[in-house]
Amino acid sequence: MELIRNNIDRIESLKERLKESSYEFNKILSDKKTGTVETYEGKYLVRKNYKDGVQHGLHERVHPSGQVMSRGTYFNGQPHGLYEGFQVTGEVLYEWNYHHGKLHGQQRNYYDNGMLKRTEEHHKGGPLGEFVWYYDNGQVKRRGSMTGIYPSGIWETFNRNGVRTGRVDLGHGYN
């Protein structure tokens, strides 16, 4: 019975902390204040910075172990610059680049073993340039280029040993 009572007390304490953090969050937004707000989304601690009531600065999601799960910056309410995701072990899962809220530049995703999974080029939110997918052993799986939303140019596929298994020329990609 004592164990149940202790757990109920812990749950009530957590509820109060969530109410307080939500209140602080809403107060900052309504008062257009500047500062750091910490809230919980499920089991993750989320830290967001605000300037004049708008998300601006560091944004982090932290695992209960203390390991940062994702980190990036916001500029006037939009992701801007490098945004990274991590495993609980600290290994990088992704590196995405933003320019005023839109994917821009090279984007990278990684397998759990740390090997590169995919690279993509984006320009102001749209795919543009080389896209490469990899097997978890590091060999290229597929590669080609994008022009806007369309695959274009030469696209190739490979097996796990790096031997090319397919090739197609898509031209300008508008067909």
Residue pairs with C-beta under 8 A, 6 or more apart in sequence:
17 40
18 39
18 40
21 37
21 38
21 39
21 40
22 39
24 37
25 37
25 39
27 33
28 35
28 37
28 50
28 53
29 50
29 53
30 53
31 53
32 52
32 53
33 50
33 52
33 53
34 50
34 51
34 52
35 49
35 50
36 47
36 48
36 49
36 50
37 47
37 48
37 49
37 50
38 45
38 46
38 47
39 45
39 46
39 48
40 46
41 61
43 63
43 64
44 61
44 62
44 63
44 64
44 69
45 61
45 62
45 64
46 59
46 60
46 61
46 62
47 58
47 59
47 60
47 62
48 55
48 59
48 74
49 55
49 56
49 57
49 58
49 59
49 74
50 56
50 57
51 57
54 76
54 77
55 74
55 77
56 74
56 75
56 76
56 77
57 73
57 74
58 71
58 72
58 73
59 70
59 71
59 72
59 73
59 74
59 79
60 68
60 70
60 71
61 68
61 69
61 70
61 71
62 68
62 69
63 69
63 88
65 88
67 86
67 88
67 89
67 90
68 86
69 85
69 86
69 88
70 83
70 84
70 85
70 86
71 83
71 84
71 86
72 79
72 81
72 82
72 83
72 84
72 96
72 98
73 79
73 80
73 81
73 82
73 83
74 80
75 81
75 100
77 101
78 98
78 100
78 101
79 98
79 101
80 98
80 99
80 100
80 101
81 97
81 98
82 95
82 96
82 97
83 94
83 95
83 96
83 97
83 98
84 92
84 94
84 95
84 96
85 92
85 93
85 94
86 92
86 93
87 93
87 112
91 110
91 112
91 114
92 110
92 114
93 109
93 110
93 112
94 107
94 108
94 109
94 110
95 107
95 108
96 103
96 107
96 108
97 103
97 104
97 105
97 106
97 107
97 122
98 104
99 105
99 124
101 125
102 122
102 124
102 125
103 122
103 125
104 122
104 123
104 124
104 125
105 121
105 122
106 119
106 120
106 121
107 118
107 119
107 120
107 121
107 122
108 116
108 118
108 119
109 116
109 117
109 118
110 116
110 117
111 117
111 136
113 136
115 134
115 136
115 137
115 138
116 134
116 138
117 133
117 134
117 136
118 131
118 132
118 133
118 134
119 130
119 131
119 132
120 127
120 129
120 130
120 131
120 146
121 127
121 128
121 129
121 130
121 131
121 146
122 128
122 129
123 129
126 148
126 149
127 146
127 148
127 149
128 146
128 147
128 148
129 145
129 146
130 143
130 144
130 145
131 143
131 144
131 145
131 146
132 140
132 142
132 143
133 140
133 141
133 142
133 143
134 140
134 141
135 141
135 160
137 160
139 158
139 159
139 160
139 161
139 162
140 156
140 158
140 162
141 157
141 158
142 155
142 156
142 157
142 158
143 155
143 156
144 151
144 152
144 153
144 154
144 155
144 156
144 170
145 151
145 152
145 153
145 154
145 155
145 173
146 152
146 173
147 153
147 172
147 173
147 174
148 173
150 170
150 172
150 173
150 174
151 170
151 173
152 170
152 171
152 172
152 173
152 174
153 169
153 170
153 171
153 173
154 167
154 168
154 169
154 170
155 167
155 168
155 169
155 170
156 164
156 166
156 167
157 164
157 165
157 166
157 167
158 164
158 165
159 165
